[in-house]
C-alpha cells in the first residue's frame, strides 16, 4: 500500500472524512483503476451523507473488480439503510453469483430476504451457510426465526437448541427458545427457558412478564404474582404498570378463594 493510501486510511480512521475524500481522490489521479480505493472513497462519502456519490463509487469499484466482496457488502448496506430492499437484494445476488464461496454475502442475502419476508429464499441461503459451517450459531438463530414466522415451531426449537449448544448464557437466545416452546404448547420448557433468560440477565423485563403469564395460566398464582411484581418494579410505561398491578390484584383475589 502506498504512502498516499496509508495517509488516506489514517484520515478515515480518525473520522476526518472530508480530508480522507480528498486524499483518496488524489490517489486515484495516479491509480485510476484501483478498485479498493474507489470502495474506500465510497465509504467516506457515505459517512458524510453523500449517498449518491457513495453509490457511484461502489459501482465503479465493482466495475473494476467484480470479485471485490466488500464493495458488494457496502453497497447493499447503503441500499438497505435507504429502505431499498430490492436493490440490496440485487447487489448481494450478484455478489453471490460472482463469489459463490463467500458465505458472508450469502448470510447477508438471507437476512435481507428475511427483512423482505421472502422466507423460502432465506432458508435456501441459510442452508447453504450451514452446509459450509454447521457450527454457525448466527445462521441457526436466523433460521430459527424464519421457521417461527412460518409456524414451524419444532423447526424453530431445533435451531434455537443448536444455538444454545454453541453459545450459552445469552438471554435473547433463551427468550427465543422459550417463545418457540410456548408456541408449540410445551409450557414447562417455555417457563424453564424464560427463567434461564432472567438468570443470565436479571433486568430482562420481557421475560418477567412472559413467565408471569405462563405461571398464571398454569394456576401457579404465587409464582405469577412474584414475577409480575418484579416486572412492575422496572422502568416500564405507567400505563403498563397500572395494568399489571390490576392483574396482580385480580390474581390475589382468585388465589384467596
Secondary structure, DSSP 8 states (H G I E B T S, - for coil): --HHHHHHHHHHHTT-HHHHHHHHHHHHHH-TT-HHHHHHHHHHHHHTT-HHHHHHHHHHHHHH-TT-HHHHHHHHHHHHHTT-HHHHHHHHHHHHHH-TT-HHHHHHHHHHHHHTT-HHHHHHHHHHHHHH-TT-HHHHHHHHHHHHHTT-HHHHHHHHHHHHHHS-S-HHHHHHHHHHHHHTT-HHHHHHHHHHHHHH-TT-HHHHHHHHHHHHHTT-HHHHHHHHHHHHTSS--HHHHHHHHHHHHHHHHHHH-
